[in-house]
Amino acid sequence: MDFKLIIKKIKQTLSKEDEKIFKTWYNESQRHRDYFKKVQRNYNRGIDTVNLEKGWYKISKRTDTQKSVLNLKYAAAVAMFISFGSLWYFNSFKDKSKIHQEYEVAKDNTIKIGTDKATLTLDDGSKIALEKGMVYNNNEASSNGEQLVYKSAKSISSNLVRQNTLTIPRGGQFYLVLADGTKVWMNSETKLKYPIDFTPNKTREVELVYGEAYFEVSPSTKHNGSGFIVHSEGQDVQVLGTQFNIKAYKDENTIFTTLVEGKVLVENLDNQYQKLIPGEQSSLSLDSKSLNVTQVDVYNQISWKDGLFSFKNTSLKEITKVLSRWYDVSIVFEDQTKETIEFNGVFRKNSNLKQILDIIQNTNEVKYRITNKTITMI
């Protein structure tokens, strides 16, 4: 059983299927029940569960000897994660229905922790800054500086549809509710174009210009069967009512679409398509136009929207891309061979960047140097 299910049980966020898995594990032995109580007690106290995770590694190894717990590229990385626990969980993290968290400024005033901020561009080209502590209202939408919510006009003709654009800078994130009730969590360095309302009985369409966004689409049954399409460079994602994540950053040549619930159809410009089921991820190469599907750990793909960085067998190069967007820094490699080292870890997004870099450095596989807003991996 995955340690994350224990945390979800404590936070009461288990799905019905996961609840069955947890109960089976819990009823297997008194050792399991005692361990769960220990985690629950420390979690409620707000203590980091690093040592608890180490204990979980020992328990899971005894009860599931056939399953590989870690599969990392470098032995030193394996030793480090077995020593300290394969994942870091921070218990002071609190769930919220939306992306907003209480982010604090890092001790180093040069590098700040990301926060809720965005720029709203109206159909006439005017721009409005949205950020914490600022209130914005017009006839179509309102914002408290942490989220932007549109109101449905209920009746709109196709020739009156106006487009708005929401742009999230590096070091930012934002939560958006479209006029049809669709919820969108937008990650750092992301741009989404959408209508202020949707024409009845017509397909609802938005464009992810670049970046990463998690969609919880309002079901077509609430909109007279109208489907929902997300356009992005090189592909279209068609849905009826589901939850999925699209990652399409400007500096990457691959678009990743991950399905959490429901069904989606991903189609490239050559009219090739793949149907996804929950737990699957499509990858579209913008160079070769090839469209492939693989099974993935969904949690690692969408944890960003819940205030966490979750890395599983992730290369240091990919980790630094995520960190550079959130902390709005430049991360370069003095030694290119370090880019392929793989790590596991879970961190709060409101952690000081230096804390995360120190943990990575403790593997003795890589060191770092900070100069203003540039981090060099050496």
Residue, then its C-alpha position, 0 to 999 in steps of 0.5 A: m500500500d502507498f504511504k500517501l493513502i495513510i495521509k489521505k485517510i487522516k485528511q479524510t480524502l480517500s476515494k471509495e476504492d482507496e478506502k477498501i485498500f486502506k481497510t485491508w491493510y489496516n486490518e492485517s495486523q496490530r502493527h499496521r494499526d499502531y503505525f497508523k495511530k502514530v502517523q495520525r498523532n504526529y500529523n495532528r501535532g504538525i510534525d514533519t513525517v520524515n522519520l515516520e516515512k522511514g518507518w513506513y519503508k520498513i513496514s511496506k518492505r515486510t508486507d510487500t517484498q515482491k514490489s520494488v519500493l525504489n527504482l532510481k538511477y544512481a545508487a547514492a540517490v537510493a541510499m539517501f532516500i532509504s536513509f531519510g525516507s523515500l518521500w518528504y511529507f510536511n504535515s502543516f500543509k492544509d487542504k483547501s478547495k482551491i489553489h490558494q495557500e498562505y505563502e511567505v517570503a523566503k528569508d533570502n529577499t532576492i528569491k521569493i516564494g511564489t504566490d497568487k497573482a495574474t494579469l487579466t486581459l479584457d477583450d478591448g486589450s486593457k489589462i488588470a493586475l490581480e493579486k492578493g489583497m486586491v479586489y476586482n469586479n465588473n459585469e462579467a467577473s469578480s476577483n478577490g486577488e486569489q481567484l477569478v470567477y465568471k458569471s453566466a449571462k444564461s443567454i448569449s448569441s454567437n456573434l457577441v462572444r468576447q474573449n478574455t485572457l488570463t496570464i500567470p507569470r513565473g512565480g505565480q498561480f491562480y484559480l479560475v472559474l469559467a462562466d459554465g462552472t468549469k474550474v481551472w487551476m493555473n500553474s506558473e508561466t501559463k496563459l489561457k484564452y477563453p470566452i466570458d460566457f459560452t454560446p448555448n448548444k455549442t461546443r465550449e472551447v478554450e485555448l491553453v496558449y502555453g503553460e500548465a493547467y488542471f481542468e475540472v470540466s462542468p459536465s455536458t449534461k448541465h449544458n444540453g450535451s455541449g462538449f468541451i475542447v481545450h486547444s493547445e499548440g499541436q493538439d485538441v483535447q475533447v471532453l464531456g465532463t472530466q478532470f485532467n491536466i495539460k502541460a504545454y510549456k513554451d520551452e518544452n517540445t512535448i505536450f503532456t495530457t493526464l487524465v484523472e477522471g472521466k474520458v478524453l480524446v486527444e487529437n493532433l493536427d494530423n487527425q491522429y487521436q488517442k482515447l485516455i482512461p483515468g491514470e493514462q497520460s498522452s505525450l505529443s511530440l511537437d517535432s515528430k507529431s507522434l502521439n503516445v500513451t503511458q500509465v503514470d502516477v497521477y498524483n505526481q502530475i497534479s500535486w502542484k495544484d494542491g500546494l505540493f511538489s511531488f517527484k518520483n524517479t524525476s531527473l534533476k533537470e526536470i525538477t529544476k524546471v519546476l523550481s525555476r518557474w515557481y521561484d522565478v529563478s534561473i537554474v543552470f548546470e555547471d556539470q551537465t552529467k548531473e542533469t540525469i540524476e533521479f530523485n524522489g521527494v515531496f515538498r510544500k510549495n511554500s518551502n524556502l527554495k534553499q531548504i529544498l536545495d539543501i535536501i537535494q545536496n545532502t545526497n552528496e551527488v550535487k552541490y549548488r551555488i546561489t548568485n542573486k537569482t541564479i542557481t548553479m548546480i555543480 
